[in-house]
């Protein structure tokens, strides 16, 4: 492990209970927590960040899946819904999911802002404009260059263009990228402008402090106001509990992800008379559809994601088509988990790996699940897709197949149970929601959100439009929990922007 930077300590270093104090404690140092830490430190606030996972230097990123997945992801990369039908990939460590994400950058769509305005969040779009601009400048957000579009993404763009669908190239926040293709297991080249690099390290230089290997178990409060947090050290190698710690603070910011922030609030008995906390869980569940091409694709090489199709992505309560189609790929270990089938049939499909291009059909979900606390950092995620959402999954899978065939695929793998290897669009078009269900297809979610959403009415929302809890003074939220709905796209830029807004409100 890397030597910790000045201002960062490990909760595992001592054998005695640790007692600290700060004006503000930030729980979780992903996009939201990193932004709050940096903004408050720049304003001279005595702020202390607490992170469950490790601090990683570029040299720590070994690129080996079997080493990095357990270290970079919560629950050893095994987090899933309680019925195991949706894998939920969430990061941990200083930088959170920005350590392993593919750096895709989009602002909140206007359709989402319009929807939130109908919920009472008036003027949010205009108020966030400056925050979006500041975030994009700080994180070096720019359109992905031509020479960074790999073959996997070229094929998506080829199919989209052939069909006349809406789509195009995306933006990302990279600076020193070497296009090595290992983004999802941590960058060894320090090529991402992630939360650790762009926010946490600069915050330390202006006085912020960070406690790593520390699990917050409870937000402490009395007489209607927070007074701090307490928890235990977490051994980074074994996950075992260590010595307890307690931090006195005037304010606490929950930025540990939508599932973990909500679970912590529930364990802490944060006032919630309407039972809202932990409900309305959205996740953007996605299915991988794979096309088999005659020529090698080698989708593991280069920038993983640079192209999208938005032809079937509509917003608003009555939206009939709610699927974001985006390129995707995985290294062999993860790919084996996503490839359908068992035994020899699975082995035969894996043999096609070098010739496979993949499109993810990701649903802008209207269905809301719920979160319940589990032991330690584990949470229980209840999320069973109704027919209306399965219809969107089926739509996405059909259209992903259409795009791949239009790009020249000779076969398309539909990851149903059992898997379907179809030869043309006539076969693929027969797929309906009736063919789908738990594990058919295996679904993956990387964008949990909306469990402690903002609003103006304490009867129908958890926090106010600036992330302050309606009922508990000094408690704030600054992660994807804030979203009143699913957003239909990558959440990192919206989380950064909203967290900047939250930090500004705290420091007033």
N, C-alpha and C positions, 0 to 999 in steps of 0.2 A: 504493500500500500504506500501511496505517496505521503510525504511529510505534509502535515496540515499547515495551511497558510497562517500567518500571524493574525490573531483575532479569532481563530477557530480552535476549539478543544473537543476532545472526545469524552462523553459521559462515562466511558469505560476506563479512563485513566486512573481514577482513584478508587480506594476501597471504602471510603467513608461517604455517607449520604451528602449530596451536593445541594447547597443552597445558594441561589443567585437572585438578583433583582434587576429590573429594567422598567423603563416607562411602558414599552410595548413589547409583547412576545408574539412572534410570528411562528405558527405551527405548520411546518412543511415549506420546503424551499424549491418548489417547481416554478412555473411561469408566474403564478399569482403571488406566491410568497417571496420569490426573488425580487419582483417588482416593488412590492411593499417595503421590503428590507432596504433596497437601494434608495427609493424615494424618501423614506423617513430618515435614513442616515444622511442624505444630502441636505435635509432640513434641520439637522442638528439634534434629532430625536435619539434618545438612548434606546436603541432597538436591539433585540436579541432574537435570532432565528434558531429554531429547534428542528432538527432533521433526523428522521428515523434511520436513514441509510448512510452510505459512505460519502466521502469526498473522493473524486476521481481526477487524477491527472491524465493527460493523454497517454502517458506510458502505462497506465493501469488498464487501458483498453486492449485486451489481448486478442480480440477478434474471434476467440473460440466460443462457440455458442454454449457449450456445456459449462463454461466458466462464467460468462457474462450474463446469461439469462437469469440465473439465480441471484446475481448481485445487483442487477439493474432493475428488476421487476419485483413488485410486491408478491408475497406468498410464493417465492421461487418460480415465478412465471406460471403458476398453476391456478391463479384466481379465476373463478368462474361463477356463473349463477348456481343457485342451490341444486338445480336439476342437472347441472353440468352441460347444458345444451349450448351455452354461449361462453366462450373463453373471453376473459376481460383482462387485457394487457395494460397494466398501469405501472409507471416507473417509480423508483425511489432513489434517493441519493441527492446530493446537492446539485440541483438542476432538475430534479424530478423527471417527468416524461420528456422534457426537452433534451435529455441526454441520449435518448434512443429514438426520438421521432424522426420523421423524414423531412422536417423543417418546412413543411408547407405553410404558406402564409396567405390568408384571405381575411378581409374585414367582414363584419357582420353584414349579410345581404340586406338590401333595402326592404325586401319582403318580410324579413324577420323583425326589423326595426318597426315596420308598419304594424305588424302583429302585436308587438310589445306595447306600442303606443295605444292600441285598442284596449290593452290591459291596464292602462293608466300611466305608463312610463312616457309621458309626453316630452317631446323635445330631446330625447336621448340621442338621436342621430346627430343633430347639430352639436350637442354638447361633447360628443365623443370624437368629433372630427379632429380636433387638436391632439387628443390622446392617441388616436390612430397614427397620425403623422409623426408624432414624437416617438412612438414605439417603433415604427418602421425605419426611422432614421437611426435610432439607437441600435437596432438589431440588423442593420444593413440589409433590409428587405429589397429585393429586386427580381425582375423577371428572369427565369431560368434561361441561360444563354443557349444558342443553337447547339453548340458543341457539347452540352451537358445532357442532351436528350438521347438516352440509350435505345437499343433496339426494341426492348419491351415497350417503351413509351412511344417510339415511332410507330409501332404497329397499332396502338390505340388511336393515335392521331390519324393514321392512314384510314382506318375503318370509319372514324367519325367523319372525315372529309368525304369519303366515298358515299356515305349515306346522307350527307347534307345535314348532319346533326350539329347542334350547338356544342361547342367545346373549344379546347385550345390548351395553350401552355400555362403553367402555374408560376407563382413567385415563391422564392425561398429566402431564408436568412442564413447564408453561408458566406464566408470570407476567404478562408484558406483551404477550401475544399480541393482534395486531390482525386475526387471521383472514384474512390476505392470500392464503393458499394457496400460498406459495412455499417452504414448509419444506424441500423436497428440493433446493433450490439455494441454501440459506443464508438465514437470517432477517435482513432489513434493519431490523427493529424491536427487535432484542435481546429477543425474546419467549420464548426457550427458556432454561430453566435447564440449559444444557448443561455439559459438563465444563469448558470454557474459562471460562465466566462463574461457575459455582458453585464450582469447585475450583481451577483453575490460577491465576487472578488473585488470589484470597484467599491462596493458598500463597505467591505472590511477595511479598505484603505482610508475611509473617512469616518471610522469609529464604530461601525456595526460589529456585533459579536455573533458567533454561530456555535451552537452545541450540536455535534453529530452523534450518531449511535444512541439516540435518545428517543424513546417512545412516550409521548404524552398520553396519559390515561384518563385525565380528568381536568376540566376547566373549573377552577375554584371560584366560587361566588358567594356573596352574602349580602343581605339587605338590598337585593335587586341590582347588584353591580359586581363585575368580575374583580378578583383580587390576585389572580395568577393561575398557574398550572402546576400539576405534579405528574410524575411518571417514573419510569425506570430506564436505566441504561440497557442497551440491547447489544449483545455480543455480535459483531459483524460477521464472524465466521460461523457461529453455531445458531444464532438467533436467540440464545438463552438470555433470560432476565439477569440484570446486574443490580447495582446499588440504586436506591431511589434518589430522585432529585425533586426539588421544588423551586419554583421561580415566582417571586412576587412581582406583580405588574399592575399598572393602571388600566391597561387595555390588552386584549388578546385578539389576534387575527387568525381565523381558521382558514388555512390554505393547503390542506393535506389531501385534496381531491374530493370530488362530490361524494363518493361512498364513505371515505374515512372521516371527512369533516362532519358529515351528518351523524355517523356512528359515534364519534366523540361527543358531539352535542347531546345525543340521546343518553350516553353513559353518564354524562355530567349533569343530567337532569336540568338542562336548560329549559326555561319556561316555554311551554308549547301547548296551550290549552286546546287548540284545534287539531292537534296531532298531525301537523304539516311536515315537520322535519323528517327527512328520509323518504318521503313519498315523492311522486312525480319523477322517478328516476328514468332518464333517457340515456341511450347509449350508442346510437348509430350502428346497429348490428349490421355486419357485412358478410357476404358470401363470395368466395373466390371462384371465378369461372375461368377455365384454362383452355387456351387454344393450342393445338399441336401444329407446328409448321414444318415444312420440309427442310428449310435451312436452319442452322443453329441460331437460337435467340440469345442464349446465355444472359438471361435477365438479371443475374446476380452481379453483373459488372456495371459500374457507373452509378450515376445518381438514380436511386430507386424509383422515385415518383416525380414526374414533371408534367403530366398531361391529365386532362379531365374531360368528361362529357357531362354537360348540364341540360341536355335535351329533355330529361325526364324528372327534373328537379323543380318542383313548384312549391310555393309557400302559402300560408294562410290556412285557416281552419277547414276550408272545403277543398283543399288541394287533392286532385285525383292521382297525380303522379309525384312520388316523393323519393326518388332514387338518385343518388349522386354516384356516377360511374367514374372510377379513378384507377389508374394503373397500380399494380402491386406486384411484389415478388417476395421471396423468402429464401434464406440460405437452407442447406439440405436438411438440418434438423427440424426447423420450423416447417419447411415444405412437406416433410414426411407427415407431420401432424395435420396439415391441411389437405393433403391428397386423400381422396376418398378410397374406400375399399379396405380389404384385409388380406393378409397372407400373400399368395402368389399374384392375385389380382392387383393388390397394392404395389407389389414389387414391379409388376409390369408397367404400371402407370409411372412410378418413380423413374423407370428406365427412360422415359420420354423427357425427363427434366431439362436437358440442355436445349430441347426444341420447343419448350413451352413458353407462351406469353400468358400473362394473367391480368384479368380485369376484376376489380372489386365492386360488387353491387352493394352500396352502403345506403341503408334506409334512413331518411329523415323522419324518425319515428314520432308518431302522435301518442302511441301507447306509453303509459307511465308505470314503471315497476316501483319497487320500494327497497329500502335498505334497513337492515337490523344489525345491531352490534353483535360481533362474535368475540372469541377470546383474543387477547393481545391486539395485534394490528389487523386481524382478520375481520371480515364483514360478511354478512349473509345478504346476497343479492337475489331478490325475488323478481323474476322477469320472464314471463311466459307469453310468447307472441300470439295475439288473437288472429283470427282469419284476415281481418283488414290489413294487418301488418305483413302476414305471409303473402298476401296478394302483391304487396310492394316488393317483397323478396323475389317472388316469381317473375314479376315484371322486369326487375333488374337483371335476373339471370338470363331471361330471354334476350334482352337487349344487349347484354354483354356478349352473348353468343353471336348475335347479329353483327356486332362490331368486329368480332374476331374473324368471322367468316368473310366479312367485307374486306378485311385486311389480308386475306389469303390463307387462313387456317384450313387444313385438310380435315381436321376433326376438332370437336370441342368436347371437353370433359365437363359435364354438369355434376356437381358434387352431391348428388342425392344419395339415398341409401335404398338399394344398391346404386352405385354410380352409373351414369349414362354416358357412353361415348358415342356422340351423335355425328353423323356424316354430313348433314346439311341443315339448313334453317327450318325446313319442313318438320323435321323431327324435334328440333329445339323448341319450335313454336307450340308444341303440344304440352309443354310444361305449364302446370297451373298450381295454384295454392293448395289444391287438394292433394297434390303429390308431396307436399312439404309438411314438416313437423319437427319435433325435437330430434336433433342430430341429422336431419335431412333437409337442408345441408348443415354441416357443422358451421356455426357462426362465430365470428370474432368481433369484439367491440374494443375500441381504443379511446372512445370519447365519452366516458360517463359524465353526466351533468344534471343540473336542475333540482337537487335535493334540498336546497335552502334558498329558494329563489327570492329575488327582489320584487318589491311592489310598494304601492303607496298605502294599502289597506292592511292593517295587522290581522284582520279576519281572514284574509286570503293569501297572505305572503309571509315569509319568515323574516326578511330584512328589508330595510328601506332602500330607495334607489341609489344610495351611496354605501351599501353593504353593512350598515349598522343594524344590529338586532333590534326588533321592535320593542322587546320587553326586558332585555337584560343590558343594562348600561355597560359600555366598555367592550362588548363583544361584537366583532366584525367578521365578515366573510369575504374572501378574495380568491376564489377559484371558480371552476366550472359550475359549482353549486348555485351560483348567482343567476344562471340563465333561467328565465321563466318557461322556456320551451327548448326543444331540440333546435339546433341552428343549421343543420344540413351542410356542414363543411368543417374544415380543420379549426379547432377551438383556440389554438395558442395565441393568436393575435388578439381576438376578443378578450381572452383572459388577461393578457398583459394590459390592454387598454382599460378594462374595468378595474383592475387592481391599482393602476395608477390613479384612477378616480377615487378609489377607496382610500388610498394612502393620503391623498390631498385632503380629503374630508377629516381624517384622523388628526392630521397635523395642524388643522386650523385652531 
